[in-house]
Amino acid sequence: MLARAVETEIGSVRVPVARAADLILLKLYAGGHQDKWDIEQLLTGPDRERLVAAVDHEVDALPADSRRLWARIRGGAGRA
């Protein structure tokens, strides 16, 4: 995840910033109600399909609870 981070300058300091897909993976691992809501919000943007594909590619490395949460969120992602 750190290797995929985008280096961003904040003030005079350069810091690694997680990509949106990696942020989703971190939030799936945490698994709280706020994390679920945050993921749903990230998936409402124009990059939803790309994010879903990126998370699908990495999600098997997460614990079973995280994978189940992703399945529930993914099943509802983008639905009216």
Biotite code that builds the C-alpha atoms (Angstrom):
import biotite.structure as struc

atoms = struc.array([
    struc.Atom([0.000, 0.000, 0.000], chain_id="A", res_id=1, res_name="MET", atom_name="CA", element="C"),
    struc.Atom([2.754, 2.426, 0.893], chain_id="A", res_id=2, res_name="LEU", atom_name="CA", element="C"),
    struc.Atom([4.517, 1.630, -2.383], chain_id="A", res_id=3, res_name="ALA", atom_name="CA", element="C"),
    struc.Atom([1.351, 2.662, -4.258], chain_id="A", res_id=4, res_name="ARG", atom_name="CA", element="C"),
    struc.Atom([0.887, 5.894, -2.292], chain_id="A", res_id=5, res_name="ALA", atom_name="CA", element="C"),
    struc.Atom([1.075, 9.178, -4.159], chain_id="A", res_id=6, res_name="VAL", atom_name="CA", element="C"),
    struc.Atom([3.673, 11.560, -2.790], chain_id="A", res_id=7, res_name="GLU", atom_name="CA", element="C"),
    struc.Atom([2.023, 14.894, -2.057], chain_id="A", res_id=8, res_name="THR", atom_name="CA", element="C"),
    struc.Atom([3.474, 18.139, -0.782], chain_id="A", res_id=9, res_name="GLU", atom_name="CA", element="C"),
    struc.Atom([1.811, 19.578, 2.306], chain_id="A", res_id=10, res_name="ILE", atom_name="CA", element="C"),
    struc.Atom([3.424, 22.862, 3.171], chain_id="A", res_id=11, res_name="GLY", atom_name="CA", element="C"),
    struc.Atom([7.112, 22.154, 2.722], chain_id="A", res_id=12, res_name="SER", atom_name="CA", element="C"),
    struc.Atom([6.865, 18.454, 3.552], chain_id="A", res_id=13, res_name="VAL", atom_name="CA", element="C"),
    struc.Atom([6.312, 15.623, 1.080], chain_id="A", res_id=14, res_name="ARG", atom_name="CA", element="C"),
    struc.Atom([4.129, 12.848, 2.483], chain_id="A", res_id=15, res_name="VAL", atom_name="CA", element="C"),
    struc.Atom([2.734, 9.610, 1.043], chain_id="A", res_id=16, res_name="PRO", atom_name="CA", element="C"),
    struc.Atom([-1.047, 9.717, 0.550], chain_id="A", res_id=17, res_name="VAL", atom_name="CA", element="C"),
    struc.Atom([-3.026, 6.508, 0.076], chain_id="A", res_id=18, res_name="ALA", atom_name="CA", element="C"),
    struc.Atom([-4.894, 6.052, -3.194], chain_id="A", res_id=19, res_name="ARG", atom_name="CA", element="C"),
    struc.Atom([-8.684, 5.904, -2.911], chain_id="A", res_id=20, res_name="ALA", atom_name="CA", element="C"),
    struc.Atom([-8.738, 2.129, -3.494], chain_id="A", res_id=21, res_name="ALA", atom_name="CA", element="C"),
    struc.Atom([-6.190, 1.611, -0.726], chain_id="A", res_id=22, res_name="ASP", atom_name="CA", element="C"),
    struc.Atom([-8.195, 3.853, 1.586], chain_id="A", res_id=23, res_name="LEU", atom_name="CA", element="C"),
    struc.Atom([-11.202, 1.622, 0.904], chain_id="A", res_id=24, res_name="ILE", atom_name="CA", element="C"),
    struc.Atom([-9.120, -1.457, 1.752], chain_id="A", res_id=25, res_name="LEU", atom_name="CA", element="C"),
    struc.Atom([-8.002, 0.136, 5.022], chain_id="A", res_id=26, res_name="LEU", atom_name="CA", element="C"),
    struc.Atom([-11.593, 1.021, 5.885], chain_id="A", res_id=27, res_name="LYS", atom_name="CA", element="C"),
    struc.Atom([-12.764, -2.506, 5.047], chain_id="A", res_id=28, res_name="LEU", atom_name="CA", element="C"),
    struc.Atom([-10.127, -3.824, 7.443], chain_id="A", res_id=29, res_name="TYR", atom_name="CA", element="C"),
    struc.Atom([-11.304, -1.439, 10.176], chain_id="A", res_id=30, res_name="ALA", atom_name="CA", element="C"),
    struc.Atom([-14.902, -2.441, 9.468], chain_id="A", res_id=31, res_name="GLY", atom_name="CA", element="C"),
    struc.Atom([-16.812, 0.141, 11.517], chain_id="A", res_id=32, res_name="GLY", atom_name="CA", element="C"),
    struc.Atom([-20.115, 1.816, 10.674], chain_id="A", res_id=33, res_name="HIS", atom_name="CA", element="C"),
    struc.Atom([-18.372, 5.083, 9.795], chain_id="A", res_id=34, res_name="GLN", atom_name="CA", element="C"),
    struc.Atom([-15.888, 3.167, 7.637], chain_id="A", res_id=35, res_name="ASP", atom_name="CA", element="C"),
    struc.Atom([-18.777, 1.549, 5.723], chain_id="A", res_id=36, res_name="LYS", atom_name="CA", element="C"),
    struc.Atom([-20.391, 4.946, 5.174], chain_id="A", res_id=37, res_name="TRP", atom_name="CA", element="C"),
    struc.Atom([-17.058, 6.428, 4.049], chain_id="A", res_id=38, res_name="ASP", atom_name="CA", element="C"),
    struc.Atom([-16.589, 3.623, 1.514], chain_id="A", res_id=39, res_name="ILE", atom_name="CA", element="C"),
    struc.Atom([-20.094, 4.126, 0.167], chain_id="A", res_id=40, res_name="GLU", atom_name="CA", element="C"),
    struc.Atom([-19.360, 7.828, -0.285], chain_id="A", res_id=41, res_name="GLN", atom_name="CA", element="C"),
    struc.Atom([-16.092, 7.126, -2.102], chain_id="A", res_id=42, res_name="LEU", atom_name="CA", element="C"),
    struc.Atom([-18.003, 4.843, -4.474], chain_id="A", res_id=43, res_name="LEU", atom_name="CA", element="C"),
    struc.Atom([-20.512, 7.529, -5.470], chain_id="A", res_id=44, res_name="THR", atom_name="CA", element="C"),
    struc.Atom([-17.935, 9.376, -7.558], chain_id="A", res_id=45, res_name="GLY", atom_name="CA", element="C"),
    struc.Atom([-17.170, 9.037, -11.253], chain_id="A", res_id=46, res_name="PRO", atom_name="CA", element="C"),
    struc.Atom([-14.323, 6.553, -10.562], chain_id="A", res_id=47, res_name="ASP", atom_name="CA", element="C"),
    struc.Atom([-16.623, 3.923, -9.014], chain_id="A", res_id=48, res_name="ARG", atom_name="CA", element="C"),
    struc.Atom([-15.979, 1.213, -11.619], chain_id="A", res_id=49, res_name="GLU", atom_name="CA", element="C"),
    struc.Atom([-12.209, 1.692, -11.433], chain_id="A", res_id=50, res_name="ARG", atom_name="CA", element="C"),
    struc.Atom([-12.270, 1.673, -7.622], chain_id="A", res_id=51, res_name="LEU", atom_name="CA", element="C"),
    struc.Atom([-14.418, -1.465, -7.476], chain_id="A", res_id=52, res_name="VAL", atom_name="CA", element="C"),
    struc.Atom([-12.039, -3.248, -9.859], chain_id="A", res_id=53, res_name="ALA", atom_name="CA", element="C"),
    struc.Atom([-8.976, -2.158, -7.862], chain_id="A", res_id=54, res_name="ALA", atom_name="CA", element="C"),
    struc.Atom([-10.499, -3.269, -4.548], chain_id="A", res_id=55, res_name="VAL", atom_name="CA", element="C"),
    struc.Atom([-11.695, -6.564, -6.082], chain_id="A", res_id=56, res_name="ASP", atom_name="CA", element="C"),
    struc.Atom([-8.090, -7.195, -7.132], chain_id="A", res_id=57, res_name="HIS", atom_name="CA", element="C"),
    struc.Atom([-6.766, -6.832, -3.547], chain_id="A", res_id=58, res_name="GLU", atom_name="CA", element="C"),
    struc.Atom([-9.658, -7.763, -1.241], chain_id="A", res_id=59, res_name="VAL", atom_name="CA", element="C"),
    struc.Atom([-8.771, -11.470, -0.953], chain_id="A", res_id=60, res_name="ASP", atom_name="CA", element="C"),
    struc.Atom([-5.787, -10.482, 1.217], chain_id="A", res_id=61, res_name="ALA", atom_name="CA", element="C"),
    struc.Atom([-8.184, -9.121, 3.873], chain_id="A", res_id=62, res_name="LEU", atom_name="CA", element="C"),
    struc.Atom([-9.831, -11.090, 6.702], chain_id="A", res_id=63, res_name="PRO", atom_name="CA", element="C"),
    struc.Atom([-13.166, -12.825, 6.059], chain_id="A", res_id=64, res_name="ALA", atom_name="CA", element="C"),
    struc.Atom([-15.184, -10.130, 7.883], chain_id="A", res_id=65, res_name="ASP", atom_name="CA", element="C"),
    struc.Atom([-13.667, -7.477, 5.625], chain_id="A", res_id=66, res_name="SER", atom_name="CA", element="C"),
    struc.Atom([-14.443, -9.509, 2.507], chain_id="A", res_id=67, res_name="ARG", atom_name="CA", element="C"),
    struc.Atom([-18.055, -9.987, 3.626], chain_id="A", res_id=68, res_name="ARG", atom_name="CA", element="C"),
    struc.Atom([-18.408, -6.250, 4.231], chain_id="A", res_id=69, res_name="LEU", atom_name="CA", element="C"),
    struc.Atom([-17.044, -5.576, 0.746], chain_id="A", res_id=70, res_name="TRP", atom_name="CA", element="C"),
    struc.Atom([-19.521, -8.041, -0.760], chain_id="A", res_id=71, res_name="ALA", atom_name="CA", element="C"),
    struc.Atom([-22.405, -6.223, 0.960], chain_id="A", res_id=72, res_name="ARG", atom_name="CA", element="C"),
    struc.Atom([-21.169, -2.771, -0.068], chain_id="A", res_id=73, res_name="ILE", atom_name="CA", element="C"),
    struc.Atom([-20.290, -3.842, -3.597], chain_id="A", res_id=74, res_name="ARG", atom_name="CA", element="C"),
    struc.Atom([-23.702, -5.404, -4.049], chain_id="A", res_id=75, res_name="GLY", atom_name="CA", element="C"),
    struc.Atom([-25.307, -2.043, -3.319], chain_id="A", res_id=76, res_name="GLY", atom_name="CA", element="C"),
    struc.Atom([-22.715, 0.211, -4.968], chain_id="A", res_id=77, res_name="ALA", atom_name="CA", element="C"),
    struc.Atom([-24.224, 2.485, -7.532], chain_id="A", res_id=78, res_name="GLY", atom_name="CA", element="C"),
    struc.Atom([-27.794, 1.292, -7.081], chain_id="A", res_id=79, res_name="ARG", atom_name="CA", element="C"),
    struc.Atom([-30.603, 3.783, -6.916], chain_id="A", res_id=80, res_name="ALA", atom_name="CA", element="C"),
])
